[in-house]
Amino acid sequence: MKKTTLLLLATVTATLVLAIVLLSNRQEIELSQPTPQVFPKLLDAINTVATIHIATQAGTITVIRDGNHWNVKEKFGYAADRGKVREALLGLADLRLYEPKTKNPELYERLDLLDVEAEGSTSTFVQLKTAEETSLAELIIGKQHVAKGNPRQDEIYIRKPQDPQAWLALGKLQIIQSADKWLDTAITNIDEKRIHRVRILHADGTSLTIEKDTPSATDFKVLHLPEGATIAAPFNVNNIASTLADLSFDDIHPASENIVSTTVQNTAILETFDGLQVTIKTTAQDGQHYLRGSAAYKPELRQEIELEQKESDKKENESAKTETAEMNQPPKVPPKSPEEVEEEASVLMNKLQNWVFVIPRFKVENFSKHLDDLLEKIP
């Protein structure tokens, strides 16, 4: 091959590579540039949103504002996760147009932008309305994937219901399509250092009690150990308390529906050094594990050791931050006042009293141990 031909090929190749690099760089720059908002007025009106309506071929979801709270209509009006609500609203408000696509309805299916009611549609429709039923935003959402050149954003195909123009939009938009995934699934959120004692009562009449002498103790100890018996793994003992301190659920039902047997298989009673008592009762039925609960403030459970430590803990907390950072441990947490615990118990009771919760099997197994489950096995 002649030198001139080789030189020409090399020049063409270099030009193509340069063009690809420039195009790639231009695309990354364009994706990071501000573009017109899909709903320019939504951010200013976001505090007037009273209803989020979502529709897919699987059904509808309605998330409704109730003062400072949000509830999920299709889940018996149970509380929604406010973080997920905020994420959805801000995602819609910040969604930006990037590139016009087709106006041809025959091509909508390729982008998953058919009307929700259309046969075979996989789109999602979302609408925001005020308390006066004024529509603030309506959108059909189709295919979605991470944006090229900017992994912090997504490329999302969209169109407005009354507008034939389909668009490629940019943003971070998470419109949850399952009612149970909108729920605030937290049941308990108790600092483990506050837990003094846990008692487990089994239907067969046996029981298990674990406790700590002080909030700063590392491990719970098992009371009433048989002579010569040893604990196989302290983690399994501690896990009883930690599971109860951070319970969450998968689904809920109103207690008034009476869908669960009243037979209780396990009862767990958690008591804190500052007087909070939480009672958890579980039942297994038809392959599901159900939980009922209650909470109360019990002044007689408050421990003097906690009361004496309160002031000194406050003074030592700042210095403890530095000292314990080296040990990779959190600083001491001052105990709550009687008024604070009473309010905490009231809030928790309001959450628990009218509901039956479906919880994962492994969580029930974590806190429903028998004494034999914790002991070192003798060969």
GIJO-V196536 format. One record per residue. PHI is phi in radians with two decimals (none if undefined). PSI is psi in whole degrees, 0 to 359 (NA if undefined). NEAR is the number of other ideal C-beta (glycine too) atoms within 8 Angstrom. Layout:
phi->PHI psi->PSI near->NEAR
phi->PHI psi->PSI near->NEAR
This chain:
phi->none psi->136 near->3
phi->-1.20 psi->154 near->5
phi->-1.08 psi->322 near->5
phi->-1.14 psi->323 near->6
phi->-1.17 psi->315 near->8
phi->-1.06 psi->318 near->9
phi->-1.12 psi->320 near->8
phi->-1.13 psi->316 near->8
phi->-1.09 psi->319 near->8
phi->-1.11 psi->321 near->8
phi->-1.16 psi->316 near->8
phi->-1.08 psi->316 near->8
phi->-1.07 psi->315 near->8
phi->-1.09 psi->322 near->8
phi->-1.14 psi->317 near->8
phi->-1.11 psi->315 near->8
phi->-1.05 psi->317 near->8
phi->-1.11 psi->320 near->8
phi->-1.11 psi->318 near->8
phi->-1.11 psi->317 near->8
phi->-1.10 psi->315 near->8
phi->-1.11 psi->319 near->8
phi->-1.10 psi->318 near->8
phi->-1.10 psi->314 near->9
phi->-1.10 psi->320 near->8
phi->-1.11 psi->319 near->8
phi->-1.09 psi->317 near->10
phi->-1.09 psi->320 near->11
phi->-1.15 psi->316 near->8
phi->-1.12 psi->322 near->8
phi->-1.15 psi->334 near->13
phi->-1.60 psi->351 near->7
phi->-1.36 psi->145 near->6
phi->-1.11 psi->137 near->3
phi->-2.23 psi->167 near->7
phi->-1.03 psi->141 near->6
phi->-1.29 psi->146 near->11
phi->-1.16 psi->321 near->11
phi->-2.21 psi->85 near->10
phi->-1.05 psi->332 near->5
phi->-1.70 psi->357 near->7
phi->-1.19 psi->319 near->13
phi->-1.03 psi->319 near->8
phi->-1.21 psi->336 near->5
phi->-1.83 psi->10 near->10
phi->-1.12 psi->331 near->10
phi->-1.34 psi->354 near->4
phi->-1.68 psi->357 near->8
phi->-1.15 psi->127 near->13
phi->-2.01 psi->340 near->8
phi->-2.49 psi->135 near->12
phi->-1.95 psi->117 near->13
phi->-1.94 psi->127 near->12
phi->-2.19 psi->136 near->14
phi->-2.37 psi->135 near->10
phi->-2.39 psi->178 near->11
phi->-1.19 psi->344 near->6
phi->-1.38 psi->343 near->5
phi->2.51 psi->191 near->8
phi->-2.07 psi->155 near->7
phi->-2.33 psi->135 near->16
phi->-2.24 psi->116 near->11
phi->-1.86 psi->121 near->13
phi->-2.06 psi->135 near->11
phi->-1.33 psi->137 near->9
phi->-2.34 psi->88 near->6
phi->1.18 psi->240 near->4
phi->-1.61 psi->5 near->2
phi->-2.05 psi->164 near->9
phi->-2.21 psi->142 near->11
phi->-2.20 psi->154 near->11
phi->-1.81 psi->111 near->16
phi->-1.00 psi->315 near->9
phi->-1.28 psi->354 near->8
phi->-2.03 psi->46 near->11
phi->1.08 psi->24 near->6
phi->1.32 psi->19 near->7
phi->-1.24 psi->158 near->11
phi->-1.10 psi->136 near->10
phi->-1.55 psi->159 near->14
phi->-1.32 psi->112 near->10
phi->-1.12 psi->331 near->9
phi->-1.12 psi->320 near->6
phi->-1.24 psi->325 near->12
phi->-1.11 psi->313 near->13
phi->-1.06 psi->317 near->8
phi->-1.08 psi->319 near->9
phi->-1.19 psi->316 near->14
phi->-1.15 psi->314 near->12
phi->-1.20 psi->327 near->9
phi->-1.09 psi->319 near->13
phi->-1.20 psi->320 near->15
phi->-1.15 psi->329 near->11
phi->-1.73 psi->0 near->10
phi->-1.14 psi->134 near->14
phi->-2.19 psi->141 near->12
phi->-1.23 psi->138 near->10
phi->-2.10 psi->312 near->11
phi->-2.64 psi->129 near->6
phi->-1.19 psi->142 near->7
phi->-2.01 psi->226 near->9
phi->-1.46 psi->155 near->7
phi->-1.91 psi->0 near->5
phi->-1.51 psi->113 near->7
phi->-0.98 psi->334 near->5
phi->-1.21 psi->343 near->5
phi->-1.76 psi->357 near->9
phi->-1.03 psi->323 near->13
phi->-1.05 psi->326 near->9
phi->-1.11 psi->332 near->5
phi->-1.78 psi->7 near->12
phi->1.04 psi->41 near->11
phi->-2.05 psi->21 near->12
phi->-1.11 psi->155 near->11
phi->-0.98 psi->147 near->9
phi->-0.98 psi->324 near->12
phi->-1.33 psi->345 near->4
phi->-1.18 psi->148 near->7
phi->-1.05 psi->130 near->3
phi->1.36 psi->7 near->6
phi->-1.17 psi->139 near->11
phi->-2.09 psi->16 near->8
phi->-1.38 psi->169 near->13
phi->-2.17 psi->131 near->11
phi->-1.85 psi->134 near->15
phi->-2.31 psi->140 near->15
phi->-2.40 psi->137 near->11
phi->-1.93 psi->133 near->14
phi->-2.33 psi->154 near->11
phi->-1.46 psi->176 near->11
phi->-1.11 psi->336 near->6
phi->-1.56 psi->9 near->4
phi->1.26 psi->15 near->6
phi->-1.31 psi->130 near->6
phi->-1.40 psi->126 near->8
phi->-1.73 psi->334 near->12
phi->-2.84 psi->138 near->10
phi->-2.41 psi->134 near->9
phi->-2.67 psi->141 near->13
phi->-1.81 psi->127 near->13
phi->-1.97 psi->131 near->13
phi->-2.01 psi->225 near->15
phi->-1.07 psi->148 near->7
phi->-2.57 psi->136 near->9
phi->-2.73 psi->167 near->6
phi->-1.09 psi->137 near->7
phi->-1.20 psi->142 near->12
phi->-1.21 psi->129 near->8
phi->1.42 psi->356 near->8
phi->-2.66 psi->86 near->10
phi->-1.16 psi->351 near->5
phi->-1.42 psi->352 near->5
phi->-2.19 psi->164 near->11
phi->-2.00 psi->150 near->11
phi->-1.64 psi->126 near->13
phi->-2.30 psi->127 near->14
phi->-1.48 psi->130 near->16
phi->-2.47 psi->163 near->14
phi->-2.77 psi->154 near->14
phi->-1.54 psi->143 near->9
phi->-0.95 psi->323 near->9
phi->-1.70 psi->10 near->3
phi->-2.12 psi->123 near->6
phi->-1.23 psi->344 near->7
phi->-1.28 psi->122 near->9
phi->-1.62 psi->148 near->15
phi->-2.30 psi->153 near->13
phi->-1.68 psi->122 near->10
phi->-1.99 psi->163 near->13
phi->-2.11 psi->141 near->14
phi->2.84 psi->188 near->11
phi->-2.12 psi->101 near->8
phi->-2.23 psi->119 near->12
phi->-2.16 psi->97 near->8
phi->-1.77 psi->104 near->10
phi->-1.21 psi->134 near->10
phi->-1.84 psi->10 near->9
phi->-2.27 psi->127 near->8
phi->-1.02 psi->320 near->10
phi->-1.18 psi->336 near->8
phi->-1.34 psi->348 near->8
phi->-1.46 psi->346 near->14
phi->-1.26 psi->150 near->14
phi->-1.42 psi->101 near->8
phi->-1.53 psi->1 near->8
phi->-1.26 psi->134 near->7
phi->-1.81 psi->301 near->12
phi->-2.05 psi->152 near->10
phi->-2.61 psi->79 near->5
phi->-2.04 psi->130 near->13
phi->-1.09 psi->125 near->6
phi->-1.03 psi->331 near->8
phi->-1.13 psi->338 near->8
phi->-1.36 psi->340 near->14
phi->-1.31 psi->124 near->16
phi->-1.68 psi->315 near->10
phi->-2.61 psi->147 near->10
phi->-2.31 psi->130 near->16
phi->-2.02 psi->133 near->10
phi->-1.99 psi->122 near->14
phi->-1.96 psi->123 near->8
phi->-1.75 psi->156 near->12
phi->-1.12 psi->337 near->7
phi->-1.44 psi->5 near->4
phi->1.63 psi->350 near->5
phi->-1.42 psi->162 near->7
phi->-2.57 psi->165 near->8
phi->-2.49 psi->134 near->13
phi->-2.23 psi->130 near->11
phi->-2.16 psi->149 near->12
phi->-2.77 psi->165 near->10
phi->-2.10 psi->148 near->11
phi->-1.36 psi->325 near->4
phi->-2.42 psi->158 near->6
phi->-1.08 psi->332 near->13
phi->-1.45 psi->352 near->6
phi->-1.07 psi->140 near->8
phi->-1.32 psi->316 near->3
phi->-2.11 psi->151 near->8
phi->-1.40 psi->149 near->14
phi->-1.94 psi->150 near->8
phi->-1.60 psi->125 near->12
phi->-1.45 psi->154 near->7
phi->1.08 psi->41 near->5
phi->-1.20 psi->138 near->8
phi->-1.08 psi->151 near->5
phi->-1.03 psi->130 near->4
phi->1.49 psi->353 near->4
phi->-1.42 psi->148 near->8
phi->-2.28 psi->152 near->6
phi->-1.38 psi->132 near->12
phi->-1.22 psi->316 near->8
phi->-2.61 psi->112 near->7
phi->-0.94 psi->330 near->8
phi->-0.98 psi->317 near->6
phi->-1.14 psi->328 near->12
phi->-1.23 psi->310 near->14
phi->-1.07 psi->329 near->10
phi->-1.17 psi->336 near->10
phi->-1.06 psi->311 near->17
phi->-1.22 psi->317 near->13
phi->-1.16 psi->326 near->9
phi->-1.16 psi->315 near->11
phi->-1.15 psi->331 near->16
phi->-1.27 psi->339 near->13
phi->-2.39 psi->61 near->9
phi->-1.46 psi->143 near->13
phi->-2.45 psi->165 near->7
phi->-2.14 psi->165 near->12
phi->-1.72 psi->328 near->7
phi->-2.76 psi->168 near->7
phi->-2.41 psi->158 near->12
phi->-2.49 psi->145 near->11
phi->-1.09 psi->139 near->9
phi->-1.08 psi->332 near->10
phi->-1.17 psi->343 near->5
phi->-1.29 psi->341 near->7
phi->0.93 psi->44 near->5
phi->-1.49 psi->350 near->5
phi->-2.04 psi->142 near->10
phi->-1.01 psi->146 near->5
phi->-1.39 psi->355 near->4
phi->-1.21 psi->124 near->6
phi->-1.73 psi->129 near->9
phi->-1.67 psi->327 near->9
phi->-2.51 psi->141 near->13
phi->-2.20 psi->128 near->10
phi->-2.02 psi->129 near->16
phi->-2.07 psi->113 near->11
phi->-1.77 psi->132 near->16
phi->-2.23 psi->136 near->12
phi->-1.79 psi->162 near->13
phi->-1.10 psi->335 near->13
phi->-1.76 psi->11 near->12
phi->1.82 psi->5 near->13
phi->-1.46 psi->134 near->17
phi->-2.16 psi->125 near->14
phi->-2.10 psi->128 near->13
phi->-1.97 psi->126 near->11
phi->-2.10 psi->127 near->14
phi->-2.12 psi->133 near->11
phi->-2.14 psi->150 near->16
phi->-2.45 psi->136 near->12
phi->-1.76 psi->132 near->8
phi->-2.72 psi->129 near->8
phi->0.91 psi->41 near->3
phi->1.39 psi->1 near->3
phi->-1.98 psi->154 near->7
phi->-2.00 psi->122 near->12
phi->-1.93 psi->148 near->13
phi->-2.27 psi->134 near->15
phi->-2.10 psi->156 near->14
phi->-2.70 psi->169 near->11
phi->-2.65 psi->163 near->9
phi->-2.55 psi->149 near->12
phi->-2.73 psi->155 near->8
phi->-1.64 psi->126 near->12
phi->-2.09 psi->98 near->9
phi->-0.96 psi->328 near->7
phi->-1.20 psi->345 near->5
phi->-1.49 psi->348 near->12
phi->-1.15 psi->133 near->11
phi->-1.71 psi->135 near->9
phi->-1.03 psi->327 near->6
phi->-1.07 psi->326 near->9
phi->-1.25 psi->316 near->12
phi->-1.11 psi->321 near->9
phi->-1.20 psi->330 near->7
phi->-1.43 psi->345 near->12
phi->-0.98 psi->307 near->10
phi->-1.20 psi->319 near->6
phi->-1.18 psi->326 near->8
phi->-1.12 psi->321 near->12
phi->-1.09 psi->316 near->8
phi->-1.21 psi->325 near->6
phi->-1.50 psi->350 near->9
phi->-1.06 psi->318 near->11
phi->-1.13 psi->313 near->6
phi->-1.19 psi->329 near->7
phi->-1.16 psi->330 near->10
phi->-1.02 psi->317 near->9
phi->-1.26 psi->314 near->8
phi->-1.14 psi->317 near->8
phi->-1.41 psi->341 near->11
phi->-1.04 psi->322 near->7
phi->-1.19 psi->332 near->6
phi->-1.62 psi->1 near->6
phi->1.04 psi->39 near->5
phi->-2.20 psi->148 near->5
phi->-1.28 psi->155 near->4
phi->-1.19 psi->167 near->8
phi->-1.10 psi->146 near->11
phi->-1.89 psi->115 near->10
phi->-1.03 psi->142 near->9
phi->-1.15 psi->155 near->13
phi->-1.38 psi->153 near->8
phi->-1.28 psi->162 near->6
phi->-0.96 psi->321 near->10
phi->-1.14 psi->321 near->6
phi->-1.16 psi->319 near->8
phi->-1.22 psi->321 near->14
phi->-1.07 psi->318 near->9
phi->-1.16 psi->319 near->8
phi->-1.05 psi->316 near->12
phi->-1.12 psi->321 near->13
phi->-1.14 psi->315 near->9
phi->-1.10 psi->317 near->8
phi->-1.18 psi->321 near->11
phi->-1.11 psi->320 near->11
phi->-1.10 psi->327 near->7
phi->-1.26 psi->324 near->9
phi->-1.56 psi->324 near->12
phi->-1.16 psi->332 near->8
phi->-1.87 psi->14 near->6
phi->-2.32 psi->154 near->12
phi->-2.04 psi->127 near->13
phi->-1.86 psi->139 near->12
phi->-1.62 psi->122 near->12
phi->-2.17 psi->156 near->14
phi->-1.10 psi->145 near->7
phi->-1.02 psi->320 near->6
phi->-1.13 psi->330 near->6
phi->-1.23 psi->320 near->11
phi->-1.07 psi->316 near->14
phi->-1.11 psi->326 near->8
phi->-1.08 psi->318 near->10
phi->-1.83 psi->7 near->15
phi->-1.92 psi->31 near->11
phi->-1.16 psi->146 near->12
phi->-1.61 psi->163 near->8
phi->-0.99 psi->318 near->11
phi->-1.07 psi->332 near->5
phi->-1.17 psi->340 near->7
phi->-1.77 psi->348 near->13
phi->-1.50 psi->150 near->11
phi->-1.13 psi->130 near->7
phi->-1.37 psi->135 near->5
phi->-1.54 psi->124 near->3
phi->-1.05 psi->NA near->2
